Structures are given as C-alpha cells and as structure tokens.
C-alpha cells in the first residue's frame, strides 16, 4: 500500500530523497550518453547534472548515516501517493534532445517541489538546512536548462517559450480531460449500442446512453479528484481536475447518445456512428498534439479500442 507523503517521518524522507537523487542521476547519465555525438553541449550539461545529483545523494546519505546509521529503508517514489509515474523516454529509439530537455525541466521542478515539501516535515535543524540548499540547487538546474536555449533553437529542436505554462496546462487540464473523454467516448459505446440493437427503439437507447454517460462522469470525476492532491505532482487542484475529467467523460458519452433523439431509428444509428468516428478522431488528435505520440499509431490504437467496445455492444444487443 502506498504511503501518504504527510505520514513519512524524517528517516523516510531522507531515504526517499536519496533514492530520487540516484534515479535522476542515472537518467541524466543516459541522456548524456545518448546525445554525446549529436549534441555535445547538451550531453556535457547532462553529465554535469548527473555528477551534481551524485553529490546531492552523497550529502543526503552522509546526513542519514549521522542520524540513523547505515540501514537505509527501501522507499521509492512509486511507494508514495501523489507521484506521477515516469515514462521511460530514455529507452525511446526516436528520442530528441528537445524531448530530453523537457523531461529534465519536469524532473527538476518535481525535485524542487519535493524538497520544499520535505522542509515542512523535517524537525532537525541541520537536515532542514540541507534540504533548503538542495531545493535552491535544483532550482539552479532549471536555469541551466534555460541557458541552453540558444543552442537548441539553432538546431531547430525546440521552441522554449511557454514550456512551463504548457506543461502545467497539460498536467492540470489536458490529461484529466483526455482521460475523461476517452472513458466517456469508448466505455459508453457498449451499453448505448447494445440497448439500440436490443430494442430497436431510439428513445430506449437515448435513456441508457444518458444514464451511462452521467454515471460515468460522476465516477470518473470523483476518481480523478481523489487520486492525487497535486502537492507533489504539480497537477493542480484536485477538484478542478475532477470537474474537468467528469465533464469530459459525460460529454464523451452524450456525444453519440444525442442522435437517438431522432425518431427514425436507422437515421439515428447512422448519425450516432458518424459522431463516434469524430470522437475517436478528436481523441487521437489530442493525444498527438499534447502527448507527443505519433499520429498514425495513436489513430490505430484509439480506433481499435473503440471498435472492440462497439462490437461488444452489437453482439450483446443482438444476443
């Protein structure tokens, strides 16, 4: 079971900080090796940041030994509530230096926020002082990323203006909204079309679709709001995310439900099917636009998922 951040004691906070610094250092080392030939200046900066993270880990470990001895608890970021899972982009064969630097900026923001939160939990004065220094140094890493803007712009790899704002927008609005839209558009296909084929009545299909859409919206909204308080992940207010997710879930289901207000059943089915195609296309475009996913594989994945759910609804409705 995951631990709440505000339940960690000082020993566990230091252990978690040591683990994070080790992980971040290894990621920076992977980036340095990856871009050593193609972007030597960036690779040099990644290597320097790796060495600094190693220094942070050593300072934290020295403080831990002084207070608690050599037995270090096995505590990782995935064991604590509120952390976003990191996608292993360093394993991507098509990784660009632009994407790597965006990941670095995200990592450093997360590290700084962690130390700022950890300071409020630490009671030992030397430990608080160390955590405060590390928070300042992590902020310096953010500035280092920005200092290479000229090199990256000359290579045509990135446009950095508004990167931080875009990241917050994606985390706080796009991600929960997309999750809701996907759930509402795909998961409600089965009950709506099962009811349609079973009854051959537009109004019955409409009632089932509205019930499924509103129910899914309420469920997804609460699930998103309760999943993460946003303190460490930077994903913003949980109630805002929950509202966005819930509304988009409901919207995704209502989209292909409204056509069944048409009295002619066959015409309603044609319109609803067309709406489903539009919904799946919109989901694929949003994933491509904001999640950096290739367009063609995204379309295939979304359409395949929607088709499977649609077929399930048709088979159940005709059973």
C-alpha positions as CSV (number, residue, x, y, z in Angstrom):
1,X,0.0,0.0,0.0
2,X,1.3,3.5,-0.9
3,X,2.3,5.8,2.0
4,X,0.9,9.4,2.2
5,X,3.6,12.0,2.0
6,X,2.5,13.7,5.1
7,X,2.9,10.4,7.0
8,X,6.6,10.0,6.3
9,X,9.0,10.6,9.1
10,X,12.3,12.3,8.8
11,X,14.2,9.0,8.3
12,X,11.9,8.0,5.4
13,X,12.1,11.5,3.9
14,X,15.9,11.3,3.7
15,X,15.7,7.7,2.3
16,X,13.2,8.8,-0.4
17,X,15.4,11.8,-1.3
18,X,18.5,9.6,-1.6
19,X,16.6,7.2,-3.9
20,X,15.3,10.1,-6.1
21,X,18.8,11.6,-6.5
22,X,20.1,8.2,-7.6
23,X,17.4,7.7,-10.1
24,X,17.6,11.2,-11.5
25,X,21.4,10.9,-11.8
26,X,21.1,7.7,-13.8
27,X,18.6,9.3,-16.1
28,X,20.9,12.3,-16.8
29,X,23.7,9.8,-17.4
30,X,21.5,8.0,-20.0
31,X,20.8,11.4,-21.7
32,X,24.5,12.3,-21.7
33,X,25.4,9.1,-23.4
34,X,22.6,9.3,-25.9
35,X,23.5,12.8,-27.2
36,X,27.3,12.7,-26.8
37,X,27.8,12.8,-30.6
38,X,24.8,14.6,-31.9
39,X,24.5,17.4,-29.3
40,X,27.8,17.5,-27.3
41,X,27.0,20.7,-25.4
42,X,23.7,19.3,-24.2
43,X,25.5,16.0,-23.4
44,X,28.1,17.8,-21.3
45,X,25.4,19.6,-19.4
46,X,23.6,16.3,-18.8
47,X,26.8,14.8,-17.5
48,X,27.4,17.7,-15.2
49,X,23.9,17.5,-13.8
50,X,24.4,13.7,-13.3
51,X,27.5,14.5,-11.2
52,X,25.7,17.1,-9.2
53,X,22.9,14.6,-8.4
54,X,25.5,12.1,-7.3
55,X,26.9,14.9,-5.0
56,X,23.4,15.5,-3.6
57,X,22.9,11.8,-2.9
58,X,26.3,11.6,-1.1
59,X,25.4,14.7,1.1
60,X,22.0,13.2,1.9
61,X,23.5,9.8,2.7
62,X,26.1,11.4,5.0
63,X,23.4,13.2,6.9
64,X,21.3,10.0,7.0
65,X,24.3,8.0,8.4
66,X,24.9,10.7,11.0
67,X,21.4,10.5,12.3
68,X,20.1,7.0,11.6
69,X,23.1,4.7,10.8
70,X,23.7,2.6,7.6
71,X,20.4,0.8,7.4
72,X,18.5,2.6,4.6
73,X,14.8,1.9,4.1
74,X,13.8,0.8,0.7
75,X,11.5,3.6,-0.3
76,X,10.8,4.7,-3.9
77,X,8.7,7.4,-5.5
78,X,6.1,4.9,-6.6
79,X,5.6,3.9,-3.0
80,X,4.3,7.4,-2.1
81,X,1.0,8.9,-3.0
82,X,0.9,11.8,-5.3
83,X,3.8,11.0,-7.6
84,X,3.2,10.7,-11.4
85,X,4.8,7.7,-12.9
86,X,7.7,8.5,-15.2
87,X,7.6,7.2,-18.7
88,X,11.0,5.7,-19.7
89,X,11.5,8.1,-22.5
90,X,15.3,7.4,-22.4
91,X,14.5,4.0,-23.9
92,X,12.8,5.6,-26.9
93,X,14.8,5.0,-30.1
94,X,13.4,8.2,-31.6
95,X,14.2,10.4,-28.6
96,X,15.1,14.0,-29.5
97,X,17.2,16.4,-27.5
98,X,14.1,18.7,-27.3
99,X,12.1,16.0,-25.5
100,X,15.0,15.1,-23.2
101,X,15.3,18.7,-22.1
102,X,11.6,18.9,-21.5
103,X,11.9,15.8,-19.3
104,X,14.8,17.4,-17.4
105,X,12.8,20.5,-16.7
106,X,9.9,18.4,-15.4
107,X,12.3,16.4,-13.2
108,X,13.9,19.4,-11.7
109,X,10.6,21.1,-11.0
110,X,9.4,17.9,-9.3
111,X,12.7,17.7,-7.2
112,X,12.4,21.3,-6.1
113,X,8.8,20.8,-5.1
114,X,9.8,17.7,-3.2
115,X,12.4,19.4,-1.2
116,X,10.2,22.4,-0.5
117,X,7.5,20.0,0.9
118,X,10.1,17.9,2.8
119,X,11.4,21.0,4.6
120,X,8.0,21.4,6.2
121,X,8.2,17.9,7.5
122,X,11.7,17.9,8.9
123,X,12.3,18.8,12.5
124,X,16.1,18.6,12.7
125,X,17.8,21.9,12.0
126,X,20.8,20.6,10.1
127,X,18.5,18.4,8.0
128,X,16.2,21.4,7.2
129,X,19.2,23.4,6.2
130,X,20.5,20.7,3.8
131,X,17.0,20.3,2.3
132,X,16.8,24.0,1.7
133,X,20.2,24.1,0.0
134,X,19.2,21.2,-2.2
135,X,15.9,22.9,-3.2
136,X,17.9,26.0,-4.3
137,X,20.4,23.9,-6.3
138,X,17.5,22.1,-8.0
139,X,16.2,25.5,-9.0
140,X,19.6,26.3,-10.4
141,X,19.3,23.2,-12.6
142,X,16.1,24.7,-14.1
143,X,18.1,27.8,-15.0
144,X,20.8,25.7,-16.6
145,X,18.3,24.1,-18.8
146,X,17.1,27.5,-19.9
147,X,20.7,28.7,-20.6
148,X,21.0,26.2,-23.5
149,X,18.0,27.7,-25.3
150,X,20.2,29.3,-27.9
151,X,21.9,26.1,-28.9
152,X,18.7,24.2,-29.1
153,X,16.9,26.9,-31.1
154,X,19.8,27.0,-33.6
155,X,19.4,23.2,-34.1
156,X,15.7,23.7,-34.7
157,X,14.9,21.3,-31.9
158,X,12.6,23.3,-29.7
159,X,10.8,26.5,-29.1
160,X,11.1,27.0,-25.4
161,X,8.7,30.0,-24.9
162,X,5.9,29.0,-22.7
163,X,7.2,25.5,-22.0
164,X,6.5,25.6,-18.2
165,X,3.0,27.0,-18.8
166,X,2.3,24.4,-21.4
167,X,3.4,21.7,-19.0
168,X,1.1,22.9,-16.3
169,X,-1.8,23.2,-18.7
170,X,-1.2,19.6,-19.9
171,X,-1.0,18.2,-16.4
172,X,-3.9,20.1,-14.9
173,X,-6.4,20.3,-17.9
174,X,-5.4,18.1,-20.8
175,X,-4.5,14.9,-19.0
176,X,-7.7,14.7,-16.9
177,X,-9.8,15.9,-19.7
178,X,-8.4,13.4,-22.2
179,X,-8.8,10.6,-19.7
180,X,-12.4,11.6,-19.2
181,X,-13.1,12.0,-22.9
182,X,-11.6,8.6,-23.7
183,X,-13.6,6.9,-21.0
184,X,-16.8,8.6,-21.9
185,X,-16.5,8.1,-25.6
186,X,-15.3,4.5,-25.5
187,X,-16.8,2.9,-22.4
188,X,-20.4,4.0,-23.1
189,X,-20.4,2.6,-26.7
190,X,-21.3,-0.9,-25.5
191,X,-24.3,0.0,-23.3
192,X,-25.7,2.6,-25.8
193,X,-25.5,0.3,-28.9
194,X,-26.4,-2.8,-27.0
195,X,-29.6,-1.1,-26.0
196,X,-30.2,0.2,-29.5
197,X,-29.8,-3.2,-31.2
198,X,-31.7,-5.0,-28.5
199,X,-34.8,-2.7,-28.5
200,X,-34.6,-1.1,-32.0
201,X,-36.0,1.9,-30.2
202,X,-34.3,5.3,-30.3
203,X,-35.7,6.5,-27.0
204,X,-34.6,3.5,-25.1
205,X,-31.1,3.8,-26.5
206,X,-31.1,7.5,-25.5
207,X,-32.2,6.8,-21.9
208,X,-29.5,4.2,-21.5
209,X,-26.9,6.4,-23.0
210,X,-27.7,9.4,-20.8
211,X,-27.6,7.2,-17.7
212,X,-24.3,5.6,-18.7
213,X,-22.8,9.0,-19.5
214,X,-23.8,10.8,-16.4
215,X,-22.9,7.8,-14.2
216,X,-19.5,7.5,-15.8
217,X,-18.9,11.3,-15.4
218,X,-19.7,11.2,-11.7
219,X,-17.5,8.1,-11.2
220,X,-14.5,9.4,-13.2
221,X,-14.8,12.9,-11.6
222,X,-14.5,11.5,-8.1
223,X,-11.8,9.0,-9.1
224,X,-9.6,11.8,-10.5
225,X,-10.2,14.2,-7.6
226,X,-9.3,11.6,-5.0
227,X,-6.3,10.1,-6.9
228,X,-3.8,12.9,-6.2
229,X,-3.9,16.1,-4.2
230,X,-1.4,17.8,-6.5
231,X,1.0,18.8,-3.8
232,X,4.0,16.9,-5.2
233,X,3.0,16.2,-8.8
234,X,2.1,19.8,-9.7
235,X,-1.1,18.7,-11.3
236,X,-3.1,21.5,-9.6
237,X,-6.3,21.5,-7.5
238,X,-7.9,18.0,-7.3
239,X,-11.4,19.4,-7.5
240,X,-10.6,21.3,-10.7
241,X,-9.1,18.2,-12.3
242,X,-12.1,16.1,-11.1
243,X,-14.5,18.6,-12.5
244,X,-12.7,18.7,-15.9
245,X,-12.5,14.9,-16.0
246,X,-16.1,14.4,-15.0
247,X,-17.5,16.9,-17.5
248,X,-15.4,15.5,-20.4
249,X,-16.5,11.9,-19.5
250,X,-20.1,12.9,-19.6
251,X,-19.6,14.9,-22.9
252,X,-17.8,11.9,-24.5
253,X,-20.8,9.7,-23.8
254,X,-23.5,12.2,-24.6
255,X,-22.0,12.9,-28.0
256,X,-23.2,9.6,-29.5
257,X,-26.3,9.5,-27.3
258,X,-28.0,12.7,-28.5
259,X,-28.5,11.3,-32.1
260,X,-31.0,8.9,-30.6
261,X,-33.4,11.8,-30.0
262,X,-34.1,11.4,-33.7
263,X,-37.3,9.3,-34.1
264,X,-36.2,7.4,-37.1
265,X,-34.1,4.5,-35.7
266,X,-32.0,3.9,-38.8
267,X,-31.2,7.6,-39.3
268,X,-30.3,7.9,-35.6
269,X,-27.9,4.9,-35.9
270,X,-26.2,6.5,-38.9
271,X,-25.7,9.8,-37.1
272,X,-24.5,8.2,-33.9
273,X,-22.0,6.1,-35.9
274,X,-20.7,9.3,-37.5
275,X,-20.4,11.0,-34.2
276,X,-18.3,8.1,-32.8
277,X,-15.9,8.4,-35.7
278,X,-15.5,12.1,-35.0
279,X,-15.0,11.5,-31.3
280,X,-12.3,8.9,-31.9
281,X,-10.5,11.2,-34.3
282,X,-10.6,14.1,-31.8
283,X,-9.1,11.8,-29.1
284,X,-6.3,10.7,-31.4
285,X,-5.6,14.3,-32.4
286,X,-5.4,15.5,-28.8
287,X,-3.0,12.6,-27.9
288,X,-0.8,13.5,-30.8
289,X,-0.9,17.3,-30.1
290,X,-0.3,17.3,-26.4
291,X,1.2,13.9,-25.5
292,X,3.8,13.7,-28.2
293,X,2.5,10.4,-29.6
294,X,2.9,9.6,-33.3
295,X,-0.4,10.3,-35.1
296,X,-0.8,7.0,-37.1
297,X,-0.2,4.6,-34.2
298,X,-2.4,6.7,-32.0
299,X,-5.2,6.6,-34.5
300,X,-4.8,2.8,-34.8
301,X,-4.9,2.3,-31.0
302,X,-7.9,4.5,-30.4
303,X,-9.9,3.1,-33.3
304,X,-9.1,-0.4,-32.4
305,X,-10.2,0.1,-28.8
306,X,-13.4,1.8,-29.9
307,X,-14.1,-0.9,-32.5
308,X,-13.8,-3.7,-29.9
309,X,-16.2,-2.0,-27.5
310,X,-18.6,-1.2,-30.3
311,X,-18.5,-4.8,-31.5
312,X,-19.1,-6.0,-27.9
313,X,-22.2,-3.8,-27.7
314,X,-23.6,-5.0,-31.0
315,X,-23.1,-8.7,-30.1
316,X,-24.7,-8.2,-26.7
317,X,-27.6,-6.3,-28.2
318,X,-28.2,-9.0,-30.8
319,X,-27.9,-11.8,-28.4
